[in-house]
């Protein structure tokens, strides 16, 4: 059964890699050749489709918006969630238990349920069609999961570190910033990368809250590009190029930080 499970896992991995490679190859072909031979290979590796998606479809502005929103919201989410998670992991009181339950309940609220109230609230403070408003929504909706994740990680860290620092005369704030936070960098890096991937790929909130072309993020720009192709004729090569622009950065981040995530968690647990 173990061999069967491992074989099935590798089969799924190979299929996903094959689909990714097929998408990248189609980004170098024109629409006529894609429709004629969908599984064919590009004759030349021209960047024409990428240039068209980047300039004509204004993916350049959308890429900057996505990068800015993703980094700001992810950094602020982890920065706010870390102290809260540390407090909840170390305090045993009715207040901490109530706050923990509050964050856990936040995990079960579907975004679709609060979409209209969010729109009304942001519209009342003139933050609809604003990247600042989208940032605030991302931070608020990401807090339950991030606090829940970091609370479990802080609870796994040894109490002896805090006791030793307290015996040396360190205050609780100093213990957190200078002792526990460096040890917890693996868990915080994990939370940060998960938020980056989630915010980069988020579509529903962006479509609902952003209306101006200059504020579009990459998923919204891709949807707008597809809608334009509906009236002017489908450009499948440009569409695949747009998909590559969205997918490849996150794939690169995961490949780059995948081992570091594992090593960071292991080092944090072992110290």
Secondary structure in CASP SS format (residue, H / E / C, confidence):
PFRMAT SS
TARGET T0000
AUTHOR 0000-0000-0000
METHOD secondary structure of the structure
MODEL  1
X C 1.00
X H 1.00
X H 1.00
X H 1.00
X H 1.00
X H 1.00
X H 1.00
X H 1.00
X H 1.00
X H 1.00
X H 1.00
X H 1.00
X H 1.00
X H 1.00
X H 1.00
X H 1.00
X H 1.00
X H 1.00
X H 1.00
X H 1.00
X H 1.00
X H 1.00
X H 1.00
X H 1.00
X H 1.00
X H 1.00
X C 1.00
X C 1.00
X C 1.00
X C 1.00
X H 1.00
X H 1.00
X H 1.00
X H 1.00
X H 1.00
X H 1.00
X C 1.00
X C 1.00
X C 1.00
X C 1.00
X C 1.00
X C 1.00
X C 1.00
X C 1.00
X C 1.00
X C 1.00
X C 1.00
X H 1.00
X H 1.00
X H 1.00
X H 1.00
X H 1.00
X H 1.00
X H 1.00
X H 1.00
X C 1.00
X C 1.00
X C 1.00
X H 1.00
X H 1.00
X H 1.00
X H 1.00
X H 1.00
X H 1.00
X H 1.00
X H 1.00
X H 1.00
X H 1.00
X H 1.00
X H 1.00
X H 1.00
X H 1.00
X H 1.00
X H 1.00
X H 1.00
X H 1.00
X H 1.00
X H 1.00
X H 1.00
X H 1.00
X H 1.00
X H 1.00
X H 1.00
X H 1.00
X H 1.00
X H 1.00
X H 1.00
X H 1.00
X H 1.00
X H 1.00
X C 1.00
X C 1.00
X C 1.00
X H 1.00
X H 1.00
X H 1.00
X H 1.00
X H 1.00
X H 1.00
X H 1.00
X H 1.00
X H 1.00
X H 1.00
X H 1.00
X H 1.00
X H 1.00
X H 1.00
X C 1.00
X C 1.00
X C 1.00
X H 1.00
X H 1.00
X H 1.00
X H 1.00
X H 1.00
X H 1.00
X H 1.00
X H 1.00
X H 1.00
X H 1.00
X H 1.00
X H 1.00
X H 1.00
X H 1.00
X C 1.00
X C 1.00
X C 1.00
X C 1.00
X C 1.00
X C 1.00
X H 1.00
X H 1.00
X H 1.00
X H 1.00
X H 1.00
X H 1.00
X H 1.00
X H 1.00
X H 1.00
X H 1.00
X H 1.00
X H 1.00
X H 1.00
X H 1.00
X H 1.00
X H 1.00
X H 1.00
X H 1.00
X H 1.00
X H 1.00
X H 1.00
X H 1.00
X H 1.00
X H 1.00
X H 1.00
X H 1.00
X C 1.00
X C 1.00
X C 1.00
X H 1.00
X H 1.00
X H 1.00
X H 1.00
X H 1.00
X H 1.00
X H 1.00
X H 1.00
X C 1.00
X C 1.00
X C 1.00
X C 1.00
X H 1.00
X H 1.00
X H 1.00
X H 1.00
X H 1.00
X H 1.00
X H 1.00
X H 1.00
X H 1.00
X H 1.00
X H 1.00
X H 1.00
X C 1.00
X H 1.00
X H 1.00
X H 1.00
X H 1.00
X H 1.00
X H 1.00
X H 1.00
X H 1.00
X H 1.00
X H 1.00
X H 1.00
X H 1.00
X H 1.00
X H 1.00
X H 1.00
X H 1.00
X H 1.00
X C 1.00
X C 1.00
X H 1.00
X H 1.00
X H 1.00
X H 1.00
X H 1.00
X H 1.00
X C 1.00
X C 1.00
X C 1.00
X H 1.00
X H 1.00
X H 1.00
X C 1.00
X C 1.00
X H 1.00
X H 1.00
X H 1.00
X H 1.00
X H 1.00
X H 1.00
X H 1.00
X H 1.00
X H 1.00
X H 1.00
X H 1.00
X H 1.00
X H 1.00
X H 1.00
X H 1.00
X C 1.00
X C 1.00
X C 1.00
X H 1.00
X H 1.00
X H 1.00
X H 1.00
X H 1.00
X H 1.00
X H 1.00
X H 1.00
X H 1.00
X H 1.00
X H 1.00
X H 1.00
X H 1.00
X H 1.00
X H 1.00
X H 1.00
X H 1.00
X H 1.00
X H 1.00
X H 1.00
X H 1.00
X H 1.00
X H 1.00
X H 1.00
X H 1.00
X H 1.00
X H 1.00
X H 1.00
X H 1.00
X H 1.00
X H 1.00
X H 1.00
X H 1.00
X H 1.00
X H 1.00
X C 1.00
END
